Amino acid sequence: MLRLSKLTDYATVILSYMAKDRSRVHGALEIAEATGIAQPTVSKILKILLKAGVLSSMRGAKGGYALAREPGRIAVATVISALEGPIALTECTASHKGCDQASGCRIQGNWHLINQKIANALESVTLADLILPFKQPEEVSIPVNQLFR
């Protein structure tokens, strides 16, 4: 199962909140109150996203954080990489070092292909996509006799 950490999940919630009102800067306390995420956790995530270039910051009494670019130019892959590190399904797709089974592995190249497809899919989804209203997918009805052809 592919699973992202709570921090990455929280980061998408924080960024979605900020993207809905891009006209101003947001403080950590305000974001914490609006999202229900603990303020120390919000502060930690904001610092990570600032370092990754997803956010910009302004100091002072009226300071805070803002998106560094338009939501349509912030890929979900960028957010995931900022919090999780490189997107990789297996160790051999995370680094160029081989694993203990590298000498006998016949599928290593295929893992790179799979990993690249997933990374491309995550690159194609942006913060702008995340703030769109959710639409339930339409049900597609397939007759049972067509399922087992």
C-alpha positions as CSV (number, residue, x, y, z in Angstrom):
1,M,0.0,0.0,0.0
2,L,1.2,3.5,-0.8
3,R,0.8,5.8,2.1
4,L,1.8,9.3,2.8
5,S,2.7,10.6,6.3
6,K,0.3,12.7,8.4
7,L,2.6,15.7,7.9
8,T,2.1,15.5,4.1
9,D,-1.6,15.1,4.5
10,Y,-1.7,18.1,6.8
11,A,0.5,20.1,4.3
12,T,-2.2,19.6,1.6
13,V,-4.9,20.8,4.0
14,I,-2.8,23.9,4.9
15,L,-2.0,24.7,1.3
16,S,-5.6,24.2,0.2
17,Y,-6.7,26.6,3.0
18,M,-4.1,29.2,1.9
19,A,-4.9,28.8,-1.8
20,K,-8.6,29.7,-1.2
21,D,-7.5,33.2,0.0
22,R,-4.3,34.0,-1.9
23,S,-4.8,37.8,-1.5
24,R,-3.2,37.9,1.9
25,V,-0.5,36.4,4.2
26,H,-1.5,33.8,6.7
27,G,-0.1,33.3,10.2
28,A,0.5,29.9,11.8
29,L,-2.0,30.5,14.6
30,E,-4.7,31.5,12.1
31,I,-4.1,28.4,10.0
32,A,-4.1,26.2,13.0
33,E,-7.5,27.5,14.2
34,A,-9.0,27.3,10.7
35,T,-7.8,23.8,9.9
36,G,-7.8,22.2,13.4
37,I,-4.2,21.2,13.1
38,A,-2.0,21.8,16.2
39,Q,-0.1,25.1,15.9
40,P,3.4,23.6,16.5
41,T,2.7,21.1,13.6
42,V,1.5,23.9,11.4
43,S,4.6,25.9,12.1
44,K,6.8,22.9,11.3
45,I,5.1,22.3,8.0
46,L,5.2,26.0,7.0
47,K,9.0,26.0,7.6
48,I,9.4,22.9,5.5
49,L,7.3,24.3,2.6
50,L,9.2,27.6,2.9
51,K,12.5,25.9,2.5
52,A,11.1,23.9,-0.5
53,G,10.1,27.1,-2.2
54,V,6.4,26.4,-2.1
55,L,5.8,29.3,0.3
56,S,7.2,32.7,0.8
57,S,7.3,34.5,4.1
58,M,7.1,38.1,5.4
59,R,8.4,39.2,8.8
60,G,6.9,41.7,11.1
61,A,3.6,42.4,12.9
62,K,1.7,41.9,9.7
63,G,3.9,39.1,8.4
64,G,3.1,35.5,7.7
65,Y,3.2,33.0,4.8
66,A,1.8,33.1,1.3
67,L,2.0,30.8,-1.7
68,A,5.2,31.4,-3.6
69,R,3.3,30.9,-6.9
70,E,-0.2,30.4,-8.3
71,P,-1.9,27.2,-7.1
72,G,-2.0,25.9,-10.7
73,R,1.8,26.0,-10.7
74,I,2.3,24.0,-7.4
75,A,2.3,20.3,-8.2
76,V,1.3,17.8,-5.6
77,A,4.5,16.0,-6.3
78,T,6.4,19.0,-5.1
79,V,4.6,19.0,-1.8
80,I,5.1,15.3,-1.4
81,S,8.8,15.6,-2.1
82,A,9.2,18.5,0.3
83,L,7.8,16.4,3.2
84,E,8.7,12.8,2.2
85,G,11.8,13.1,0.1
86,P,12.1,11.8,-3.4
87,I,9.0,9.9,-4.7
88,A,10.1,6.3,-4.8
89,L,8.3,3.0,-4.5
90,T,11.3,0.8,-3.9
91,E,14.8,1.4,-2.6
92,C,16.3,1.0,-6.1
93,T,14.1,3.9,-7.4
94,A,15.1,6.1,-4.5
95,S,18.9,5.9,-4.9
96,H,21.3,4.7,-7.5
97,K,22.8,2.3,-5.0
98,G,21.8,-1.3,-5.5
99,C,20.1,-3.4,-2.9
100,D,21.3,-6.8,-1.6
101,Q,19.4,-8.5,-4.4
102,A,20.6,-6.2,-7.2
103,S,22.8,-8.7,-8.9
104,G,19.9,-11.2,-9.5
105,C,17.1,-8.7,-9.9
106,R,15.5,-8.8,-13.4
107,I,12.8,-6.2,-12.7
108,Q,14.8,-3.2,-11.4
109,G,14.3,-1.3,-14.7
110,N,10.6,-1.9,-14.6
111,W,10.4,-0.4,-11.1
112,H,11.9,2.7,-12.5
113,L,9.3,2.8,-15.2
114,I,6.4,2.3,-12.7
115,N,7.9,4.9,-10.3
116,Q,8.2,7.4,-13.2
117,K,4.6,6.9,-14.2
118,I,3.4,7.6,-10.6
119,A,5.7,10.6,-10.3
120,N,4.3,12.0,-13.6
121,A,0.7,11.5,-12.4
122,L,1.5,13.4,-9.2
123,E,3.2,16.1,-11.2
124,S,0.0,16.5,-13.3
125,V,-2.2,17.3,-10.2
126,T,-1.8,20.8,-8.8
127,L,-3.0,22.6,-5.7
128,A,-5.6,24.3,-7.9
129,D,-7.0,20.9,-8.6
130,L,-7.2,20.1,-4.9
131,I,-9.3,23.2,-4.1
132,L,-11.9,22.4,-6.8
133,P,-15.3,21.2,-5.4
134,F,-15.4,17.5,-5.1
135,K,-17.5,15.7,-7.7
136,Q,-18.6,12.2,-7.1
137,P,-17.4,10.0,-10.1
138,E,-20.3,8.9,-12.2
139,E,-21.2,5.2,-11.9
140,V,-20.6,3.1,-14.9
141,S,-22.8,0.1,-15.2
142,I,-21.3,-3.0,-16.9
143,P,-23.6,-6.0,-17.5
144,V,-22.3,-9.1,-15.6
145,N,-22.1,-11.1,-18.9
146,Q,-19.5,-8.6,-20.2
147,L,-17.3,-8.8,-17.1
148,F,-16.1,-12.4,-17.8
149,R,-15.4,-12.3,-21.5
